[in-house]
Protein backbone atom coordinates (compact mmCIF):
# COMPACT_ATOMS: atom_id res chain seq x y z
CA UNK A 1 0.00 0.00 0.00
CA UNK A 2 1.36 3.42 -1.01
CA UNK A 3 0.30 6.95 -0.12
CA UNK A 4 1.86 8.48 -3.22
CA UNK A 5 -1.50 8.21 -5.00
CA UNK A 6 -3.11 10.38 -2.31
CA UNK A 7 -0.22 12.85 -2.33
CA UNK A 8 -0.52 13.30 -6.09
CA UNK A 9 -4.29 13.84 -5.90
CA UNK A 10 -4.11 16.52 -3.20
CA UNK A 11 -1.10 18.20 -4.82
CA UNK A 12 2.50 17.00 -4.58
CA UNK A 13 3.99 20.50 -4.84
CA UNK A 14 1.53 23.23 -3.96
CA UNK A 15 1.21 26.02 -1.42
CA UNK A 16 1.30 23.56 1.45
CA UNK A 17 4.57 21.94 0.36
CA UNK A 18 6.21 25.31 -0.30
CA UNK A 19 5.25 26.54 3.19
CA UNK A 20 6.35 23.24 4.73
CA UNK A 21 9.74 23.36 3.01
CA UNK A 22 10.29 26.95 4.07
CA UNK A 23 9.39 26.34 7.73
CA UNK A 24 11.43 23.15 8.11
CA UNK A 25 14.43 23.98 5.95
CA UNK A 26 14.93 27.64 6.93
CA UNK A 27 16.55 26.67 10.25
CA UNK A 28 19.23 25.03 8.12
CA UNK A 29 20.56 28.55 7.61
CA UNK A 30 21.45 28.73 11.33
CA UNK A 31 22.50 25.07 11.45
CA UNK A 32 24.98 25.43 8.55
CA UNK A 33 26.22 28.69 10.07
CA UNK A 34 26.82 26.99 13.44
CA UNK A 35 28.30 23.78 12.02
CA UNK A 36 30.99 25.72 10.15
CA UNK A 37 31.59 28.23 12.94
CA UNK A 38 34.79 26.43 13.93
CA UNK A 39 36.24 27.41 10.56
CA UNK A 40 36.33 30.88 12.09
CA UNK A 41 37.06 29.60 15.61
CA UNK A 42 40.27 27.92 14.40
CA UNK A 43 41.35 30.99 12.42
CA UNK A 44 44.63 32.37 13.79
CA UNK A 45 45.03 36.12 13.36
CA UNK A 46 48.32 38.01 13.40
CA UNK A 47 50.39 37.48 16.55
CA UNK A 48 53.85 38.18 17.81
CA UNK A 49 56.29 36.49 20.17
CA UNK A 50 57.48 38.94 22.85
CA UNK A 51 60.80 38.22 24.54
CA UNK A 52 60.12 37.37 28.21
CA UNK A 53 63.58 38.61 29.28
CA UNK A 54 63.03 42.10 27.94
CA UNK A 55 59.27 42.14 27.73
CA UNK A 56 58.53 45.61 26.47
CA UNK A 57 56.30 45.80 23.44
CA UNK A 58 58.62 47.57 21.06
CA UNK A 59 58.93 46.09 17.59
CA UNK A 60 62.57 45.21 18.30
CA UNK A 61 61.53 42.67 20.95
CA UNK A 62 58.67 41.10 18.96
CA UNK A 63 58.93 38.30 16.41
CA UNK A 64 56.03 37.71 14.02
CA UNK A 65 54.42 34.24 14.51
CA UNK A 66 57.55 32.76 16.06
CA UNK A 67 57.15 29.60 18.16
CA UNK A 68 59.83 29.55 20.85
CA UNK A 69 61.99 26.43 21.05
CA UNK A 70 64.60 25.05 23.42
CA UNK A 71 65.48 27.42 26.26
CA UNK A 72 64.04 30.49 24.59
CA UNK A 73 60.76 31.73 26.00
CA UNK A 74 58.33 34.36 24.91
CA UNK A 75 54.78 35.53 25.46
CA UNK A 76 52.37 35.67 22.58
CA UNK A 77 50.55 38.89 21.78
CA UNK A 78 47.58 38.73 19.40
CA UNK A 79 46.00 41.27 17.12
CA UNK A 80 43.28 42.61 19.41
CA UNK A 81 40.94 43.44 16.53
CA UNK A 82 39.87 39.81 15.91
CA UNK A 83 38.80 37.45 18.69
CA UNK A 84 38.61 33.77 17.74
CA UNK A 85 38.69 30.57 19.78
CA UNK A 86 42.37 30.13 18.87
CA UNK A 87 43.30 33.60 20.13
CA UNK A 88 41.01 33.41 23.17
CA UNK A 89 42.88 30.41 24.61
CA UNK A 90 46.26 30.76 22.89
CA UNK A 91 45.87 27.69 20.66
CA UNK A 92 48.99 28.02 18.50
CA UNK A 93 52.47 26.48 18.43
CA UNK A 94 52.62 23.69 21.04
CA UNK A 95 48.85 24.02 21.56
CA UNK A 96 47.79 24.07 17.91
CA UNK A 97 46.54 20.48 18.15
CA UNK A 98 43.64 21.66 20.32
CA UNK A 99 41.58 23.40 17.62
CA UNK A 100 41.21 20.32 15.36
CA UNK A 101 40.40 18.31 18.49
CA UNK A 102 37.60 20.74 19.36
CA UNK A 103 36.20 20.43 15.84
CA UNK A 104 36.47 16.63 15.91
CA UNK A 105 34.66 16.45 19.24
CA UNK A 106 31.95 18.71 17.82
CA UNK A 107 31.61 16.26 14.91
CA UNK A 108 31.47 13.37 17.39
CA UNK A 109 28.48 15.16 18.90
CA UNK A 110 26.92 15.40 15.44
CA UNK A 111 27.35 11.62 15.17
CA UNK A 112 25.56 11.04 18.48
CA UNK A 113 22.75 13.39 17.42
CA UNK A 114 22.28 11.51 14.15
CA UNK A 115 21.93 8.19 16.01
CA UNK A 116 19.46 9.61 18.52
CA UNK A 117 17.33 11.44 15.96
CA UNK A 118 17.03 8.46 13.62
CA UNK A 119 15.47 6.33 16.34
CA UNK A 120 13.52 9.19 17.95
CA UNK A 121 11.90 10.39 14.72
CA UNK A 122 10.68 6.91 13.80
CA UNK A 123 9.51 6.20 17.36
CA UNK A 124 8.13 9.48 18.73
CA UNK A 125 7.47 11.39 15.53
CA UNK A 126 9.25 13.78 13.20
CA UNK A 127 7.74 17.02 14.52
CA UNK A 128 8.47 16.49 18.24
CA UNK A 129 12.05 15.46 17.54
CA UNK A 130 12.56 18.37 15.14
CA UNK A 131 11.41 21.17 17.45
CA UNK A 132 12.97 19.73 20.60
CA UNK A 133 16.24 19.71 18.64
CA UNK A 134 15.87 23.37 17.66
CA UNK A 135 15.11 24.35 21.26
CA UNK A 136 18.25 22.64 22.59
CA UNK A 137 20.33 24.07 19.75
CA UNK A 138 19.31 27.59 20.71
CA UNK A 139 19.94 27.05 24.44
CA UNK A 140 23.40 25.47 24.01
CA UNK A 141 24.53 28.05 21.44
CA UNK A 142 23.75 30.96 23.76
CA UNK A 143 25.06 29.19 26.89
CA UNK A 144 28.50 28.66 25.31
CA UNK A 145 29.37 32.35 25.61
CA UNK A 146 29.67 31.94 29.40
CA UNK A 147 32.45 29.33 29.36
CA UNK A 148 35.86 30.27 30.72
CA UNK A 149 38.17 27.55 29.37
CA UNK A 150 38.78 25.75 26.11
CA UNK A 151 37.81 22.46 27.82
CA UNK A 152 34.35 23.81 28.74
CA UNK A 153 34.05 25.33 25.26
CA UNK A 154 34.75 21.88 23.79
CA UNK A 155 32.00 20.27 25.87
CA UNK A 156 29.50 22.90 24.72
CA UNK A 157 30.50 22.51 21.08
CA UNK A 158 29.89 18.76 21.48
CA UNK A 159 26.37 19.45 22.80
CA UNK A 160 25.75 21.86 19.94
CA UNK A 161 27.01 19.15 17.59
CA UNK A 162 24.42 16.70 18.97
CA UNK A 163 21.61 19.12 18.08
CA UNK A 164 23.09 19.74 14.63
CA UNK A 165 23.29 16.00 13.93
CA UNK A 166 19.72 15.53 15.09
CA UNK A 167 18.47 18.36 12.88
CA UNK A 168 20.27 17.07 9.79
CA UNK A 169 18.50 13.72 10.12
CA UNK A 170 14.97 14.77 11.04
CA UNK A 171 14.77 17.87 8.82
CA UNK A 172 14.25 15.72 5.74
CA UNK A 173 10.68 14.75 6.67
CA UNK A 174 9.03 17.24 4.22
CA UNK A 175 10.13 14.75 1.53
CA UNK A 176 7.23 12.58 2.73
CA UNK A 177 4.77 15.19 1.41
CA UNK A 178 6.47 15.72 -1.99
CA UNK A 179 6.12 14.06 -5.37
CA UNK A 180 9.24 12.45 -6.81
CA UNK A 181 10.01 15.34 -9.19
CA UNK A 182 10.23 17.81 -6.33
CA UNK A 183 12.07 15.76 -3.72
CA UNK A 184 15.52 16.94 -4.93
CA UNK A 185 14.41 20.57 -4.47
CA UNK A 186 14.40 19.96 -0.74
CA UNK A 187 18.08 19.07 -0.98
CA UNK A 188 19.59 21.30 -3.66
CA UNK A 189 18.10 24.64 -2.55
CA UNK A 190 21.20 26.16 -0.88
CA UNK A 191 19.91 26.82 2.65
CA UNK A 192 23.15 25.42 4.08
CA UNK A 193 25.44 27.37 1.75
CA UNK A 194 23.49 30.57 2.41
CA UNK A 195 23.93 30.09 6.15
CA UNK A 196 27.70 29.70 5.77
CA UNK A 197 27.82 32.80 3.53
CA UNK A 198 26.07 34.68 6.34
CA UNK A 199 28.70 33.30 8.75
CA UNK A 200 31.45 34.73 6.53
CA UNK A 201 29.72 38.12 6.51
CA UNK A 202 29.04 38.14 10.28
CA UNK A 203 32.59 37.15 11.22
CA UNK A 204 33.99 39.76 8.85
CA UNK A 205 31.83 42.45 10.47
CA UNK A 206 32.01 41.45 14.15
CA UNK A 207 35.38 39.71 14.59
CA UNK A 208 34.29 38.10 17.87
CA UNK A 209 33.34 34.45 18.48
CA UNK A 210 31.00 35.43 21.34
CA UNK A 211 28.75 37.65 19.20
CA UNK A 212 28.86 35.10 16.39
CA UNK A 213 27.38 32.48 18.76
CA UNK A 214 24.73 34.84 20.15
CA UNK A 215 23.43 35.51 16.65
CA UNK A 216 23.14 31.77 15.91
CA UNK A 217 21.27 31.10 19.17
CA UNK A 218 18.75 33.92 18.83
CA UNK A 219 18.31 33.15 15.15
CA UNK A 220 17.36 29.53 15.90
CA UNK A 221 14.90 30.61 18.59
CA UNK A 222 12.82 32.46 15.99
CA UNK A 223 12.23 29.23 14.05
CA UNK A 224 10.54 27.62 17.07
CA UNK A 225 7.38 29.52 16.08
CA UNK A 226 6.99 26.98 13.29
CA UNK A 227 5.63 24.51 15.88
CA UNK A 228 2.21 26.16 15.45
CA UNK A 229 2.26 25.73 11.65
CA UNK A 230 4.17 22.58 10.68
CA UNK A 231 2.16 19.31 10.94
CA UNK A 232 3.41 15.87 11.83
CA UNK A 233 4.46 13.61 8.96
CA UNK A 234 1.39 12.21 7.22
CA UNK A 235 3.15 8.94 6.46
CA UNK A 236 4.41 8.48 10.02
CA UNK A 237 0.90 9.06 11.39
CA UNK A 238 -0.51 6.50 8.95
CA UNK A 239 1.94 3.71 9.75
CA UNK A 240 1.61 4.30 13.51
CA UNK A 241 -2.19 3.96 13.48
CA UNK A 242 -3.11 7.63 13.99
CA UNK A 243 -5.77 7.49 11.30
CA UNK A 244 -7.86 10.50 12.39
CA UNK A 245 -4.82 12.79 12.52
CA UNK A 246 -3.54 11.56 9.17
CA UNK A 247 -6.94 12.14 7.55
CA UNK A 248 -7.09 15.64 9.05
CA UNK A 249 -3.71 16.49 7.52
CA UNK A 250 -4.89 15.21 4.13
CA UNK A 251 -7.83 17.62 4.38
CA UNK A 252 -5.51 20.47 5.34
CA UNK A 253 -3.10 19.81 2.48
CA UNK A 254 -5.92 19.49 -0.05
CA UNK A 255 -7.53 22.75 1.12
CA UNK A 256 -4.26 24.73 0.96
CA UNK A 257 -3.48 23.36 -2.49
CA UNK A 258 -6.98 24.06 -3.80
CA UNK A 259 -7.83 20.40 -4.18
CA UNK A 260 -10.60 18.12 -2.89
CA UNK A 261 -9.90 15.36 -0.40
CA UNK A 262 -10.10 12.02 -2.28
CA UNK A 263 -13.06 9.82 -1.34
CA UNK A 264 -10.75 6.84 -0.76
CA UNK A 265 -8.58 8.71 1.76
CA UNK A 266 -9.73 6.99 4.93
CA UNK A 267 -9.83 3.60 3.25
CA UNK A 268 -6.21 3.86 2.08
CA UNK A 269 -4.91 5.15 5.41
CA UNK A 270 -6.81 2.46 7.32
CA UNK A 271 -5.50 -0.29 5.06
CA UNK A 272 -1.92 0.87 5.48
CA UNK A 273 -2.38 1.27 9.23
CA UNK A 274 -3.89 -2.22 9.58
CA UNK A 275 -1.04 -3.82 7.64
CA UNK A 276 1.50 -2.20 9.93
CA UNK A 277 -0.60 -2.99 13.01
CA UNK A 278 -0.55 -6.65 12.02
CA UNK A 279 3.21 -6.53 12.03
CA UNK A 280 3.25 -4.88 15.43
CA UNK A 281 1.13 -7.72 16.79
CA UNK A 282 3.68 -10.15 15.42
CA UNK A 283 6.29 -8.41 17.56
CA UNK A 284 7.79 -6.25 14.79
CA UNK A 285 9.67 -3.30 16.27
CA UNK A 286 11.99 -1.15 14.23
CA UNK A 287 15.54 -0.28 15.17
CA UNK A 288 18.87 0.13 13.42
CA UNK A 289 19.16 -3.67 13.34
CA UNK A 290 16.44 -3.76 10.66
CA UNK A 291 18.79 -1.95 8.28
CA UNK A 292 21.08 -4.99 8.20
CA UNK A 293 18.51 -7.79 7.98
CA UNK A 294 18.89 -9.58 4.68
CA UNK A 295 21.99 -9.43 2.47
CA UNK A 296 20.65 -6.97 -0.11
CA UNK A 297 19.39 -4.46 2.43
CA UNK A 298 22.59 -4.81 4.49
CA UNK A 299 24.74 -4.26 1.40
CA UNK A 300 22.69 -1.22 0.46
CA UNK A 301 22.99 0.28 3.94
CA UNK A 302 26.73 -0.38 4.21
CA UNK A 303 27.36 1.05 0.73
CA UNK A 304 25.52 4.24 1.64
CA UNK A 305 27.48 4.51 4.87
CA UNK A 306 30.82 4.19 3.06
CA UNK A 307 29.81 6.85 0.54
CA UNK A 308 28.52 9.21 3.23
CA UNK A 309 31.71 8.71 5.27
CA UNK A 310 33.91 9.52 2.26
CA UNK A 311 31.86 12.56 1.31
CA UNK A 312 31.97 13.96 4.80
CA UNK A 313 35.72 13.52 5.21
CA UNK A 314 36.29 15.20 1.82
CA UNK A 315 33.71 17.99 2.11
CA UNK A 316 34.52 19.03 5.66
CA UNK A 317 38.24 18.45 5.16
CA UNK A 318 38.18 21.19 2.53
CA UNK A 319 35.70 23.37 4.47
CA UNK A 320 37.55 23.27 7.81
CA UNK A 321 40.85 23.78 6.00
CA UNK A 322 39.78 27.08 4.43
CA UNK A 323 42.25 29.01 6.59
CA UNK A 324 45.11 27.10 4.90
CA UNK A 325 44.34 28.52 1.44
CA UNK A 326 45.89 31.68 0.07
CA UNK A 327 43.94 34.92 0.00
CA UNK A 328 41.52 36.52 2.41
CA UNK A 329 39.97 34.07 4.91
CA UNK A 330 36.53 35.69 4.92
CA UNK A 331 36.37 35.94 1.13
CA UNK A 332 37.42 32.32 0.70
CA UNK A 333 34.77 31.15 3.20
CA UNK A 334 32.16 33.20 1.35
CA UNK A 335 33.17 32.05 -2.15
CA UNK A 336 33.37 28.41 -1.07
CA UNK A 337 29.62 28.52 -0.49
CA UNK A 338 28.18 31.23 -2.72
CA UNK A 339 29.56 29.44 -5.77
CA UNK A 340 27.07 26.64 -5.11
CA UNK A 341 24.16 28.91 -6.04
CA UNK A 342 24.58 28.75 -9.86
CA UNK A 343 24.47 24.94 -9.66
CA UNK A 344 21.01 24.74 -8.05
CA UNK A 345 18.79 24.79 -11.15
CA UNK A 346 21.11 22.72 -13.42
CA UNK A 347 21.56 20.03 -10.74
CA UNK A 348 17.81 19.92 -9.99
CA UNK A 349 17.05 19.46 -13.69
CA UNK A 350 19.79 16.85 -14.06
CA UNK A 351 18.53 14.87 -11.07
CA UNK A 352 15.09 14.64 -12.68
CA UNK A 353 16.32 13.96 -16.20
CA UNK A 354 19.50 11.92 -15.85
CA UNK A 355 18.77 10.32 -12.49
CA UNK A 356 20.18 10.58 -8.99
CA UNK A 357 22.90 7.97 -9.47
CA UNK A 358 24.26 9.38 -12.75
CA UNK A 359 24.50 12.92 -11.39
CA UNK A 360 26.27 11.72 -8.23
CA UNK A 361 28.79 9.71 -10.26
CA UNK A 362 29.48 12.73 -12.51
CA UNK A 363 30.03 14.97 -9.49
CA UNK A 364 32.43 12.46 -7.93
CA UNK A 365 34.38 12.39 -11.20
CA UNK A 366 34.50 16.21 -11.29
CA UNK A 367 35.77 16.38 -7.73
CA UNK A 368 38.45 13.76 -8.38
CA UNK A 369 39.67 15.56 -11.50
CA UNK A 370 39.85 18.84 -9.58
CA UNK A 371 42.06 17.12 -6.99
CA UNK A 372 44.31 15.87 -9.78
CA UNK A 373 44.47 19.46 -11.03
CA UNK A 374 45.65 20.65 -7.62
CA UNK A 375 48.47 18.09 -7.56
CA UNK A 376 49.56 19.04 -11.10
CA UNK A 377 49.60 22.74 -10.21
CA UNK A 378 51.58 22.10 -7.03
CA UNK A 379 54.29 20.34 -9.00
CA UNK A 380 54.40 22.44 -12.18
CA UNK A 381 53.34 26.02 -11.39
CA UNK A 382 55.44 28.54 -9.51
CA UNK A 383 55.08 32.19 -8.66
CA UNK A 384 52.32 34.31 -7.20
CA UNK A 385 49.50 32.65 -9.15
CA UNK A 386 50.09 29.16 -7.75
CA UNK A 387 48.21 29.74 -4.48
CA UNK A 388 45.29 31.38 -6.28
CA UNK A 389 44.89 28.51 -8.75
CA UNK A 390 45.01 25.93 -5.94
CA UNK A 391 42.39 27.86 -3.97
CA UNK A 392 40.07 27.98 -7.01
CA UNK A 393 40.46 24.23 -7.60
CA UNK A 394 39.84 23.53 -3.89
CA UNK A 395 36.62 25.54 -4.11
CA UNK A 396 35.57 23.40 -7.08
CA UNK A 397 36.30 20.19 -5.14
CA UNK A 398 33.99 21.30 -2.35
CA UNK A 399 31.25 22.29 -4.83
CA UNK A 400 31.42 18.93 -6.63
CA UNK A 401 31.39 17.07 -3.31
CA UNK A 402 28.42 19.12 -2.13
CA UNK A 403 26.36 18.43 -5.25
CA UNK A 404 27.27 14.73 -5.13
CA UNK A 405 26.05 14.71 -1.55
CA UNK A 406 22.71 16.21 -2.62
CA UNK A 407 22.25 13.31 -5.05
CA UNK A 408 23.18 10.73 -2.42
CA UNK A 409 20.75 12.29 0.06
CA UNK A 410 17.97 11.86 -2.51
CA UNK A 411 18.87 8.19 -3.03
CA UNK A 412 19.02 7.61 0.73
CA UNK A 413 15.59 9.10 1.38
CA UNK A 414 13.95 7.40 -1.57
CA UNK A 415 15.28 3.89 -1.01
CA UNK A 416 13.98 3.28 2.53
CA UNK A 417 10.30 2.88 3.51
CA UNK A 418 8.62 5.23 6.00
CA UNK A 419 8.89 2.85 8.97
CA UNK A 420 12.71 2.87 8.78
CA UNK A 421 13.38 5.96 6.62
CA UNK A 422 14.77 8.07 9.44
CA UNK A 423 16.69 5.07 10.75
CA UNK A 424 18.28 4.59 7.33
CA UNK A 425 19.04 8.27 6.99
CA UNK A 426 20.32 8.34 10.56
CA UNK A 427 22.67 5.41 9.92
CA UNK A 428 24.07 7.10 6.81
CA UNK A 429 24.40 10.41 8.63
CA UNK A 430 26.16 8.65 11.52
CA UNK A 431 28.77 7.31 9.10
CA UNK A 432 29.17 10.83 7.73
CA UNK A 433 29.86 12.15 11.21
CA UNK A 434 32.65 9.61 11.66
CA UNK A 435 34.11 11.11 8.48
CA UNK A 436 33.54 14.55 9.97
CA UNK A 437 35.57 13.60 13.04
CA UNK A 438 38.50 12.77 10.75
CA UNK A 439 37.99 15.81 8.50
CA UNK A 440 39.65 18.51 10.68
CA UNK A 441 42.91 16.54 10.53
CA UNK A 442 42.95 16.19 6.73
CA UNK A 443 44.77 19.52 6.38
CA UNK A 444 46.00 19.93 9.96
CA UNK A 445 47.96 16.68 10.25
CA UNK A 446 50.68 17.39 7.68
CA UNK A 447 52.69 20.21 6.15
CA UNK A 448 52.84 18.36 2.83
CA UNK A 449 50.33 20.16 0.59
CA UNK A 450 49.74 17.18 -1.69
CA UNK A 451 48.75 14.55 0.88
CA UNK A 452 45.30 16.01 1.75
CA UNK A 453 44.33 16.14 -1.91
CA UNK A 454 45.59 12.61 -2.56
CA UNK A 455 43.37 11.44 0.32
CA UNK A 456 40.38 13.27 -1.17
CA UNK A 457 41.03 11.77 -4.65
CA UNK A 458 40.92 8.27 -3.19
CA UNK A 459 37.76 8.91 -1.18
CA UNK A 460 35.83 10.54 -4.06
CA UNK A 461 36.92 7.87 -6.56
CA UNK A 462 35.78 5.04 -4.27
CA UNK A 463 32.46 6.81 -3.71
CA UNK A 464 31.95 7.25 -7.44
CA UNK A 465 32.49 3.54 -8.15
CA UNK A 466 30.21 2.43 -5.31
CA UNK A 467 27.47 4.84 -6.37
CA UNK A 468 27.57 3.85 -10.02
CA UNK A 469 27.60 0.08 -9.52
CA UNK A 470 26.05 -0.64 -6.11
CA UNK A 471 23.33 1.93 -5.43
CA UNK A 472 19.87 1.85 -7.03
CA UNK A 473 18.47 4.53 -9.32
CA UNK A 474 15.48 6.01 -7.46
CA UNK A 475 14.29 8.55 -10.04
CA UNK A 476 10.53 8.31 -10.49
CA UNK A 477 9.92 5.83 -7.71
CA UNK A 478 7.05 5.93 -5.26
CA UNK A 479 8.08 6.15 -1.62
CA UNK A 480 7.49 2.87 0.16
CA UNK A 481 5.71 3.11 3.51
CA UNK A 482 6.05 -0.33 5.11
CA UNK A 483 8.88 -2.81 5.06
CA UNK A 484 8.37 -5.74 2.67
CA UNK A 485 8.73 -9.07 4.40
CA UNK A 486 7.39 -12.57 4.87
CA UNK A 487 5.70 -14.38 7.71
CA UNK A 488 6.85 -17.59 9.34
CA UNK A 489 5.13 -19.68 6.63
CA UNK A 490 6.94 -17.86 3.85
CA UNK A 491 3.86 -15.95 2.72
CA UNK A 492 4.33 -12.37 1.59
CA UNK A 493 2.85 -9.83 4.00
CA UNK A 494 2.25 -7.17 1.32
CA UNK A 495 -0.76 -6.95 -1.00
CA UNK A 496 -0.30 -7.54 -4.68
CA UNK A 497 0.94 -4.62 -6.76
CA UNK A 498 -1.98 -2.45 -8.00
CA UNK A 499 -3.32 -3.03 -11.50
CA UNK A 500 -3.11 0.61 -12.59
CA UNK A 501 -0.33 0.47 -15.24
CA UNK A 502 1.32 3.72 -14.20
CA UNK A 503 1.28 2.89 -10.52
CA UNK A 504 2.17 -0.73 -11.19
CA UNK A 505 5.21 0.14 -13.28
CA UNK A 506 6.44 2.58 -10.69
CA UNK A 507 6.00 0.19 -7.81
CA UNK A 508 7.53 -2.73 -9.71
CA UNK A 509 10.57 -0.58 -10.40
CA UNK A 510 10.72 0.33 -6.74
CA UNK A 511 10.64 -3.30 -5.64
CA UNK A 512 13.29 -4.30 -8.15
CA UNK A 513 15.63 -1.49 -7.11
CA UNK A 514 16.25 -2.87 -3.65
CA UNK A 515 14.90 -6.03 -2.13
CA UNK A 516 14.19 -5.11 1.47
CA UNK A 517 13.99 -8.75 2.56
Protein Blocks (a to p, Z undefined) as FASTA:
>chain_A
ZZklmmmmnopadfklmmmmmmmmmmmmmmmmmmmmmmmmmpccddddddfklmcfbfkl
pcehiacehjbccdddddfkbccfklmnopghjlmmmmmmmmmmmmmmmmmmmmmmmmmm
mmnojklmmmmmmmmmmmmmmmmmmpcbfklmmmmmmmmmmmmmmmmmmmmmmmmmpcfk
lmmmmmmpckklmmmmmmmmmmmmnopaklmmmmmmmmmmmmmmmmmmmccdfklmmmno
pamlmmmmmmmmmmmnopacdfklmmmmmmmmmmmmmmmmnopacdfklmmgojklmmmm
mmmmmmmmmmmmmmmmmmmmmmmpgcjfklmmmmmmmmmmmmmmmmmmmmmmnopklmmm
mmmmmmmmmmmmmmmmmmmpgcjklmmmmmmmmmmmmmmmmmmmmmmmmmmmmmpcfklm
mmmmmmmmmmmmmmmmmmmmmmmmpcbfklmmmmmmmmmmmmmmmmmmmpccfehiacdf
bdcdddfkopafbdcddfblklmmmmmmmmmmpccZZ
